[in-house]
């Protein structure tokens, strides 16, 4: 089981401080990160995932009470965000295969309880779009592709930045069931949102407005 301990985090830009003296822990379930637009929700997720640096403080990830290296941690995560894009000229399947190969999963055999990449397309109800070029998809379909590709890595930790963005009612309901399944499987979850319905799904809320 992977655990997070964040101590006295501070992040600021030239003319604005997003958060400071921010300390919290997360060990299981779904942690929601709430706050108004511009409060630093997306930035905090990127910092926790080591995709962006912090200005002060410590971010410690551990597995079974052993501190994880950044390399080990990065190989264990999935990240979904509106600004993440894939190759327009490639098909959905080709994009998925590329990420798998880049992540080093192309030659790995999956355990019996793991879901294969094509199954994730099926779970996100876009298996019929596998041979469509990414650029031909609607924004809602592209969001489902982002989710499927992140999940295809079988992450132990999953960061979701506004996962319901551009999704219709059916897609948002799919997110709800997906999070329930991931929580049961023991995936450590982070969700940044200002959507009350998404935040209602969370076990705990970290509000950056406070």
N, C-alpha and C positions, 0 to 999 in steps of 0.2 A: 504494500500500500504506500502510495506517494503522499507526502505531507508538505505543506508550505508554512513557513514562518517569515513574515515580513516585519521588519523593525525600523521605525523612524524614517520612513521613506519620504523623500522630497523630490519634486520635479517642478521646474519652472522654465519659462522661456524669457526672453529679454525683458519684456514689459509685463509679464503676468506669471503668477505662481498658481499652479494647478492644485497641488496638495503638498502638505508638509507634516512632519511628525506623525505619519500614518503607520500604525502598527496593527497587525491582525494575523490570525492563523486560520488555516483551512485544511481539514483532514478527511472529510467525507461529504458526499452529496453535492448539492448545487449552491454555489455562492453567487448571489446577484450583486452587481455593482451598479448602483443607481446614482442619479444626479442630472442636473439640467444640461442642455447642450453646452459644450465648452468646459464642463467641470473636470474633465480629465479621465472619463471612463475608458475610452479607447486607448489612451496613452498608458493608463495603469495596466491594462491587459498586455500591451506590447512590452512594457517593462518587466512584468512578471514572467513573460515568455522569453526574456532576453533578446527581444527583437529591437529594443531601444534601451538606452542607458538611463540610469537614475542619477540625480545630482548628489544625493546623500542617502544613507541608510543601507540596510542589508536585506537581500532576498536569499533565503536558504531553502533549498529543496532537499528532501531526504526520502529514502526508501528503506523501510525496516530499520529506522534509526541510524542509517548510514548516509552521510551527505553525498549527494549526487554531483558529478561533474556537469558542466554545461553541455558537453557533448552527449552524455548519457541522457540528460534531461530532454534535450532537443529531439532526440530520437524517440522519445516517449509521448510527444504531444501532437495535437491537431489544432489548427487555428483557422477560424472562419471570420472574415470581416468584409464589409462592403467594398473596400479598396483593393482587395486581392483579386487579381485577374489571371486568366489563363490565355493560351495561344488561340487567337481568333481563327487562324487558318487550319487548326487541327480539329479533329472530331472530339466529341466528348470522351470516347473510349481512348483515343490517342493521348489526350491530355491526362487521363487517369493513368494510363500505362507509363507515361513520362514521369509523373510524380512518383509512382511506385519504383521505377528504376532509379530515379534520383535519390530516393530514400533508402535504397539498398534492399527493398523487399522483393525485387523481381525474381530472385532465385530462392527465396525462402519458402519452405513448406509451412502451411498454416496449421495450427492446432485444430483439433476437431471442433472446438467451440468458437473458432474465429470465423468471421464472415468474409467471403471472398470479395474482391473489388466489384465484380459484376453484380453480386448480391446487394451491395450498397446502392447501386443504381436502381435496382429493383425496389429496395426499401424506401428510397426517395421517390419512387414512382416515375422514374425517367429512363427505365431500361430501353424503352422504344426510341429514345433519343440518342442512343450510343453512337450511331454513325452520322449524326448531324454535326456540322461544323459549329464550333462554339459561338461564332459571331451571328449565326442564324437564330439563336435562342432568344427568347424574351428575357427580361431582367429577372423575372420570377423563376424561370427555368434555369438561368445561370446561377441563381442563388441555391437552387437544389443541387446543381453540379458541385458547387463549392462545398456544400455539406457532405455530399457523397465522397468527394475526393479526400477531404479531411478525415472522414471516418474510415476510409479504406486503409489508412495507416494503422488501424486498430490502436488508437492512442489510449494511454493510461490517464492522460490529462487532456481535456478539451476546452479550448477557449472559444467562446461564441460572442462576437461583437455584433449586436443587433441582428440575431439570426432570422428574425421574421421580416427583415427588410425586403420589400418588393414581392412578398409572398401574398397570395390570396388567402381567403378564409380556410380553404382545404389545406394549403401549405402550412399555415400556422397551426392547425390542428395536428398535422403530421409532426411538427416540431415538439408539440406537447407529448405525444406518445413516444417519440424518439428519446426525449430527455428522461422519461420514466424508465425506459428500457436501459439506458446508459447508467442511470443512478443505481438500478438493481444490479447491474453487472459490476459495479464498483468503480466506474470511471469517475475521476475527480473533475468536477465541472465548474466553469466560471462563465457567467453571462452578464454582459454589459448592456443595459437597456434603460430607456425611460418610458417603456410601454408597461403600464400597470398589469396587463394580463400576462406578460412574460415574467415580470417580477413576482407575480403571485405563485409561479411555479417553483420559486427558489426556497431552499431550506433556511437560508440566512441572507440578510441584506447588508451591504456595506454602502452607506450613503455618503457620497463625496460632497454633498451640499452642507453637511453638518461639520 
